[in-house]
Amino acid sequence: MRKMKYSEYLNKKSLYIRERARSGGKRTASSRIRDEKERDLLVSLDKARLRKWAKSGKLVYLGPRKYRFSP
């Protein structure tokens, strides 16, 4: 684990809080552009995760756009 002085931590935290206040508290989307292979891979991994949750009963589909997730 990286060590940091508490005063440095407070300084970075205050800068972060000021920046969030300037942006109106809204999160911005990532500006990183993904190539087609990476995007397809991430989609397939997400689909596999959803299938695994549905098979184990963690994810229950209630309708076309409704579902319930229970950890």
C-alpha positions as CSV (number, residue, x, y, z in Angstrom):
1,M,0.0,0.0,0.0
2,R,1.3,3.4,-0.9
3,K,2.1,5.8,2.0
4,M,1.0,9.4,1.9
5,K,1.3,12.3,4.3
6,Y,-2.0,13.3,5.8
7,S,-1.5,16.9,4.8
8,E,-0.9,15.9,1.2
9,Y,-4.1,13.8,1.4
10,L,-6.1,16.7,2.7
11,N,-4.8,19.0,-0.1
12,K,-5.6,16.5,-2.8
13,K,-9.1,15.9,-1.3
14,S,-9.8,19.6,-1.2
15,L,-8.7,20.0,-4.8
16,Y,-11.0,17.1,-5.8
17,I,-14.0,18.6,-3.9
18,R,-13.5,22.0,-5.6
19,E,-13.3,20.4,-9.0
20,R,-16.5,18.5,-8.4
21,A,-18.2,21.6,-7.2
22,R,-17.2,23.5,-10.4
23,S,-18.6,20.7,-12.5
24,G,-21.9,20.9,-10.8
25,G,-21.4,17.5,-9.1
26,K,-22.2,15.6,-12.3
27,R,-20.0,12.8,-13.4
28,T,-18.5,13.0,-16.8
29,A,-18.3,10.2,-19.3
30,S,-14.9,8.6,-19.9
31,S,-13.2,10.2,-22.9
32,R,-11.2,7.1,-23.7
33,I,-12.2,5.7,-27.1
34,R,-12.3,1.9,-27.3
35,D,-11.6,0.0,-30.4
36,E,-14.2,-2.4,-31.8
37,K,-12.5,-5.6,-30.5
38,E,-12.3,-4.3,-27.0
39,R,-15.9,-3.1,-27.1
40,D,-17.1,-6.5,-28.4
41,L,-15.1,-8.3,-25.7
42,L,-16.5,-6.2,-22.9
43,V,-20.1,-6.7,-24.2
44,S,-19.5,-10.5,-24.4
45,L,-18.1,-10.5,-20.8
46,D,-21.1,-8.6,-19.6
47,K,-23.5,-11.0,-21.3
48,A,-21.7,-14.0,-19.8
49,R,-21.9,-12.4,-16.3
50,L,-25.6,-11.9,-16.7
51,R,-26.2,-15.5,-17.9
52,K,-24.2,-16.7,-14.9
53,W,-26.3,-14.7,-12.5
54,A,-29.5,-15.8,-14.1
55,K,-28.5,-19.4,-14.0
56,S,-27.5,-19.2,-10.3
57,G,-30.8,-17.3,-9.4
58,K,-29.2,-14.0,-8.4
59,L,-30.8,-12.3,-11.4
60,V,-34.5,-12.8,-12.0
61,Y,-36.1,-11.4,-15.2
62,L,-39.5,-10.0,-14.4
63,G,-40.2,-8.6,-17.9
64,P,-38.6,-7.2,-21.0
65,R,-37.0,-4.3,-19.1
66,K,-37.5,-5.3,-15.5
67,Y,-35.4,-7.5,-13.4
68,R,-34.5,-8.2,-9.8
69,F,-31.0,-8.7,-8.5
70,S,-30.4,-10.3,-5.1
71,P,-26.8,-10.7,-4.0
